[in-house]
Amino acid sequence: MRILVIEDEDRLRRVVQLHLNAAGYEVETAGSAEDAMPRLERADVILTDLRLPGEDGLTLLGRIHALRPGIPVVVMTAFGSVETAVAAMKAGAVDFVQKPFSLDHLQAVVEKALEVKALREENQRLREELGGRYQIENIIGRSARMQEVFATVLRAAPSRATVLLAGESGVGKDMIARAIHQYSPRRDKPFVKINCTAIPENLMESELFGYEKGAFTGAGTTKPGKFELADSGTVFLDEIGDVAPAIQVKLLRILQEREFERLGSNKTRHIDVRVIAATNVDLRAALEQGTFRQDLYYRLNVLPINIPPLRDRREDIPYLAEFFVKKHATELDSPVRTLSTGAVEKLAAYHWPGNVRELENVMERSLVLASGSVLETAEVRLDMDPGRQLLASGEAQFLPPGVTLEEFEHSLIREGLRRAGGNKSQAARLLGLTRNALRYRLTQMGVADPESGG
């Protein structure tokens, strides 16, 4: 680390330089503001006297922050000049020391200033990383259909209009939702994701809207809900199609009136949230079946965005595969750095029922088992489960050799559950069964109790 010491008293300047040199720092010195200016760019921390010949320290401090915003500056001031030191702190100095000072104390202040610099840089890096992760240009999608999605995201983001993301499981609805938030005026406010399939129905209301102490058995404290936590920001309702009718009514009120009550309270609370919802089921079909409210559907479907499945944008597969190689090769200690032409062709020919999520899973598995720097065709480990093969192709076919009808049915059911994330109602829809029929088959398989929820 390089420290710039600006002090007009030659002896003190030399003593400070020698002490900091001995502590392991590289030190440059200047006797005036004019001498210091050419050295500013090389400094990590600046230590300056407030009384300098020509330009005073406060004026210099303003020039420093104009040229090097964020660089920590420690000021030295004579004993009794606390007001000047306070003015320097208000002007952006991170700390001050009063003369006469001990060299050990000065060193401790410099070390603290370096810690401040490191924290600022780390905070800036994390902000850039968080912001950049969901930038449109960093969501891989060079196909025409994905470019249409990106264009809609950029048009939709500045408004507060509700967005409904539709697409199969694994297509990247979460990334698109975060991109909308990141490009919106609410980017610095909370983004709260609510997985509607992961919260049991009997806990959904308290999770979404919060509760007061004593509202129910076990409610020992007051707890705000997720909508309240997201106030002034964005709420992402993932898999909105699985929300129970009783909760749908309350969500409709949030969208229409921007108000709610905590469980166990009569006090109406008002919030300002932008709602983004996502579904991997056909909500219009749910309307016809009477499982989803028509008024809520139209409130959610203000700005619809349909995200295409991976099989409908195969030109993106090579870029996604290369991205996942770079993302996972180091952490998995894999020698793979790129893919062969045959490997890319094999990936592009597959149907990808699990979409981008499945592609990432396949790439991780292939990287673990590969041996060279180039991933070869035979090293691409696709999931060859017969049930997945049938769901992937979407075509009728004879049983694979050596597989019984019962085994094949079990495989299909397991694949349906996997794609539905374990949600039995959703899996039943994928498999073309009623919920009760699926529960019966699971019982026959010994997979689940017939009375268990899902």
N, C-alpha and C positions, 0 to 999 in steps of 0.2 A: 504493500500500500504506500502511496506517495502523499506526503503531507506538505502543504505550502504554508510557511510561516512568514507573516508580514508584520514586521516590527522595526521601528526606526532606530532603536537603541542597539548598537552593534554588539555589546557584551551580552545582553539578555538574549538577543537573536542567536548568538553563537552557542550559548549554554543550552538553550532549548533544542537547537539542532543536534548537538552532541548527545544529549540525553535521549532524544527520540531515535537517533541513529543506533544507540546502544540497545534500545528496546526492539530493534529489528525493522524500523521504518525507513523508507527512503525519504529524505527531507530536502526540499528546495526552499530558499529564503529570498525575501525581497525587503528593501528598506523603505519602500513607498508604494502607493497605489499604482503609480505609473510603472514602476519596476515589476509589479505583480501581474499586470494584465497579460503579458505574453506567456505567463506560466500557468494561467487558470485552467487551460484545457487538459493539462497533465495531472492535475491534483485530484485526489479522492476525498480529502478533507482539507479545509482551509482554516488556519488559526491566525486571527488578525487583531492587531491593536486597534482601538477606536480613535486614538490620537495619532494621526500620521501627518507628515509634512505635505503641504498642498491639499489634496483631496482627503476629507476626513473619512473615518471608518464607516459611518452610517451611509454616506453617499456611495462608498465603495461596495458596501453590502448590497445596495440596490442594483449596481452594475453587475455584480457577481451573479445574482439571481436572474437577471435578464439574459446573461450569457450562458449560465450553467444552472438552469432551474432544477431544484431538488438536491444540489450538492450541500452537504452539511457544513455549516460555518460556525466556529467557536470564536467568541470575541474575548479579548483581554481588556480589562478596564482598571483604572486606578481605584484604590480603596476610597469609598465615599461617593463614587459615581454610579450608584445603583440605578438612578433614574435613566441614565444613558444606557445601562445594560438592559433595562426593561424595554426601552425603545428599540434596542437592537433585536431583542427576542421577538417583539411585535413585527419587526421588519423581516423576520425569517431566520434569525440565528437559532441553532438548536441548543446552545448552552453558552455560559460565560464563566470566566474565572477572574477573581479580583487580585490585583497586584498588591503586595507581593504574594506569590503562591509557591507551594512546594512543587517540585518537578514531578513527584509521584502522583500528586493530585491532578496535575495537568495531563499526565499520561492517562490516568483513569478517565478523564473527561474526553480525551481524544478517542480512547477505545470505545466509549459509549457512543460517540458520534459516528464511528465506523459501524457500530451495530445498527444505529438508526439508518445509515445508508444501505446496509445489507437488507434490512427489513423493508425499506422502501422499494428496493429493486426486486425483492422476492414478491412483494405485493403487486407490483406492476406486472411482473412476469405471469403471476397467477391470473390477474385480470385479463391480460392479453390472451392467455391460454384458454380461459373460460369463454371469453368473447369469441376468440377465433375458432374454437371447436365447432361452433354451430353456425359459422359464417357459411353462406350459400356456396362460396367457392370451395369450401372444405367438406361439403357433403357431395360425395362422388356420384355424379349422374350426368354423363355427357350425351345421353340419348335425347332425342327430340321430346319424348314424353316427360322426362324429368326436367328438361329445360322449361317446359310449360308449367310444371309444378313450381319451379323456382321463381318464374315470372309472377305467378299468382301470389306466392309468399311475399314477394317484395311489394306488390300492390296492396296486399291485405295488412301487412305489418303495421303501417303508421296509424291505422284506424283502431277503434275500440270494438269493432264488430266481432260477433261470435263466429268462430270458425269450426267447421265439422270436417275432420280428416277421416277419410274412408280408405280402407285397404286391408289386405290380408295380414295375418300375423307375421311379423318379421320384416315388413317392408321399410320400416324406418319412420313410423308416425311420431315417435318420441323425438327424434332428431328434427323433424320438420316443425313440430310444436315449439321446440326450444329456439329454432331459427326465427320463427315468427316473433317470439318474445324478444330475442336478441336484437332484431331490427326495429322493434317498436320503441316509442317514447318511454316505455316502462322497463327498459333493459336493466336499469340499476335497482329495480324494485324486486320483490320476491317472485320466484317461479315455483309454484307448489304443484307437484304431481300427485294425483289421486288415482290409484289403481282400483277401479270399481269391482273387479273380480276378487281382489285380495282381502277385502274387508267384509266380514260376515254381515248378513242382512240386519241382524239385531244390534249391531254396533255402528252401522252406517250413519245414522242420524247424529249420534254423539261425535263421531269422527269428523263429519263434515261441518257441523254447526256448533260443536262444543257443548258443555254442560256446566251447571252450577253445582256447588257443593251440596250433597244430599239429594241430588236429582234422582238417584237410584242407588241400590245397595252397592257399596264399594266406591261410590263417588265421594272420596274423602276431601278432595280439593276442587276448586273451580278450574276448568280447563278450556281454553279457547279452541275452536275448531279450525280446520284447515282453510276454510274460506276467510275466517277472521285473520289468520296468519298471513294470508295472501293479499290483504287489503292494500290497494294502490298498485298491485302487481297483476300476475296472471295465474289462473287456475287451469290446470290441464287434467280433464276428466278422461282417463284412459279406459277404453271398453265401456262406454256409456250404455250400450245396449243391454248390459246385464244388471242395470239398476232396478230395484224393486219399484212397483207402481207407487207405493206410499212416499218414497223418496223422490220420485219423479215430480210429484206435486210441489214439493219444497224447492226443488231445483228450478222449476218453472217460476216460482215466486222470486228467487234470487235473480233470474235473468230478466224478469219483467220489472220488479220493484227495487232491486238491489238492497233487499232487507231480509232479516231473519230473526229468530229468537233462539237463544241457547236452550238446550233441553233443561227443563225445570225452572225457566225464567219467563216472565211476562214482558220483559223489557225488549223492545224492538231495536235492533242494531242495524245501522246502515253502512254499507261497504262500497268501495269502488274497485271492482275486479274485472279483468278481461277474461272471458271463458273460451278455452279451446277444448273441444271434445274429439274423441277418436273412437272408431268402431271397426271391427273386422267382420261384422254381420250386416245383412241387408236390413236397414231400419224400416224401409218401406214394407218389407214382408212382415216385420214385427208389428207394424201398424195394422195390417190386414188381419193378423192373428190376435190383435187386441192386447199384446204384451207391452206396447210402447205407446205413450200418449201422443196424439197427433199435434196438440198445441205445443208440447215440448219439442217435438221434432222440428217444427217450423221455426221455433225460437233458436234452436241449435244450428239449423241449416241455412244461416244467413249467407255465409261464404263457404261453399263446399269445395274441398280439394280432394280429388281422388288420386291416390298414390299407386302407380302401377306395380304389379308383381314383378319379380326379377325375370321370370320367363318371358315377359313382354318387353323387356329392355335388355336383351342379351348382349348388346354392344357395350354395356357397362361392366359386364362380368370380368373381362381382363383387367380393367383398372381397379375394380374392387379387390380382385385376387392379389394383385401386386401391392395394394395398400395393406391388406391383411398380412402379407409376408413381411413387409417393413414394420408393421405394428407389433407382430408377435415373435419374429425370429430371434431377436436378442433375448427377450424375457424367457423364451423356451430353450435357449442355448442351442438353436438350430443353425446348421451351416448354410441353409438355403438363403439365397439372395435374389433369385428370380425364378421364372417358370419356363419350361420348354414349350415350344409351339404345340406339341401333342397334348401337354397338360392343360393348356388354355383351351384347346379344342374339346377336350373331354369335359371340362367344366362348363363350357358354353353349350354343350349338347344335353346336359342334364336339365331336368324340369324344375328343380328347386321349389318343392312344395313349402319349405320353411323359409324361402326367400333369403334376404341378405343375412339374417341371423344364422340360417343353416350354412350358408357359404362361409361365414366366419368360423363356424364350428368345424367344417370340413377342412379348412385351411390350417387351423390349429392342430387337428389330429394328423394331417399330412406332414406338417413341419416336425412334429415330434418323432415321426417314424422315418423321415427322409434321411439320406446319408451324404448327399453331395451338395454343392453350392447351387445346382440347378434342380428344381423339382421336376422329376420326369413323370411321364404319363402313368406308369404303373404305381407311382407313389402317391397319386391322388386318391385318397381313401373316401370314396362316396359311401353313404349308408345304404347297404344293399338289402335292408329288411324288406320282405315281400309285400307287407302291407303298405309301406311307404312307396314302393315301386308302383303299386296299383293306384294309390292316391296321386302319385306324381304324374302318371301317364294320362289319367282320366279316361282310359279306354278299358273295355272288357278284355280279359285274357285268361288263358287256361292257368291252372295252378302251377307254380314252379315245381320242378322235379323234386320228389321226396317230401313235399309239404302237404299235410292233410288239410281238408276243408276246415276242421276245427282250429288247427294251428293258424290257418290263413285268416279266419275270422278274428281270432284273438289278436293277431298282429295288426289287423285293421283297427280294432278297438283301441289298442295301446297307442297307435299312431294318432287316432282321433283325439285321445286324451292329451297326448303330448302337444299337438297343435293348438288345443284349447287351453293349454296351461293348467290342466287338471280340473277345469270347470266342466262338470257333467252336463249341465244344460247346453252349453256351447258345443261340447263334443257330440251330444245327441243330434244337434242340428247338422253338424258336419257329416255325420254318418247316416242321416236320414231316418233316425229312430226317434221314438218318443223318449222322454226322460225315464219313464218307468221301464220301458223295454231295455234301455241301456243299463239301468240298475240291476235288472234281472240277469242280464248277460254277465255283468261284473261279478254278481254273486256266484254264478255258475263257474266263473273263472277263479273265484276265491280272492278277487282283488279288493272288494269293498263290501262293507255291510249294507244291506238294502235300505236301512234307515239313515245312513250317513248322508250329510249334505255335500254339495259340490258346486 
